[in-house]
Amino acid sequence: MAAKAILRAGGYKALRDEEALYRADVEKAHLAKKEYPCSMDWYAFAVAFKSVLLEGLEVAFIVLNLRHHPRQRSAGGRRGRRRPARRGHDRRPGA
């Protein structure tokens, strides 16, 4: 990736034409819709499915990551689970 950026900055490789790429994607979407005019829009379904799947995976990774670090402070500001409610009550008598 960095090599491409260096070559583009040096003028050895052409810059990407984002407008042309966008127009090509829009044309593909319109052609996909024209191929099957009476059925379900599978192109839109695939795009929506991918976005929902990626969002779900992102949430799952966040939950799993926070689940394995219970002693870190959470968003509510609570500390670890073993902290006593009042000071002085965590000692056993005679210890």
Buried (B, 14 or more C-beta within 10 A) or exposed (E): EEEEEEEEEEEEEEEEEEEEEEEEEEEEBEEBEEEEEEEEBEBEEEEEEEEEEEEEEEEEEEEEEEEEEEEEEEEEEEEEEEEEEEEEEEEEEEE
